[in-house]
Amino acid sequence: MRGLGRHATQLELDINSMTEAFAVFVQLWFAHTPSIGENEKDAARREAWNQ
């Protein structure tokens, strides 16, 4: 049973690390993705749904 507890603890640490890394990725993505104007949003939505 001891080994299972250690594995569960390590799994929790791994999941927390991946969650934090993904959060940083999303923050960087939004920080460096240019915004589009109001008149371009409809065209961008149509293009996104057609792919």
C-alpha positions in Angstrom: 0.0 0.0 0.0 2.9 2.4 0.6 4.0 2.3 -3.0 0.5 3.2 -4.1 0.5 6.3 -1.9 3.8 7.4 -3.2 2.7 7.0 -6.8 -0.5 8.9 -6.1 1.5 11.7 -4.5 3.9 11.8 -7.5 0.9 11.8 -9.9 -0.6 14.7 -8.1 2.7 16.7 -8.3 2.9 15.8 -12.0 -0.6 17.0 -12.7 -0.1 20.2 -10.7 3.1 20.9 -12.7 1.3 20.3 -16.1 -1.5 22.6 -15.0 0.8 25.4 -14.1 2.8 24.9 -17.3 -0.4 25.0 -19.4 -1.6 28.2 -17.5 1.7 29.9 -18.4 1.3 28.8 -22.1 -2.2 30.2 -22.3 -1.1 33.5 -20.7 1.8 33.8 -23.2 -0.5 32.9 -26.1 -3.0 35.6 -25.2 -0.2 38.1 -24.6 1.3 37.6 -28.0 -1.7 37.0 -30.2 -2.8 40.1 -32.0 -6.4 41.3 -31.6 -8.6 41.7 -34.6 -10.9 44.6 -35.4 -14.7 44.4 -35.0 -15.2 44.3 -38.8 -12.8 41.3 -39.1 -14.4 39.1 -36.4 -17.3 37.8 -38.5 -14.9 36.7 -41.3 -12.6 35.1 -38.7 -15.6 33.2 -37.2 -16.7 31.9 -40.6 -13.2 30.8 -41.5 -12.7 29.0 -38.2 -15.9 27.0 -38.6 -15.1 26.0 -42.2 -11.9 24.3 -41.3 
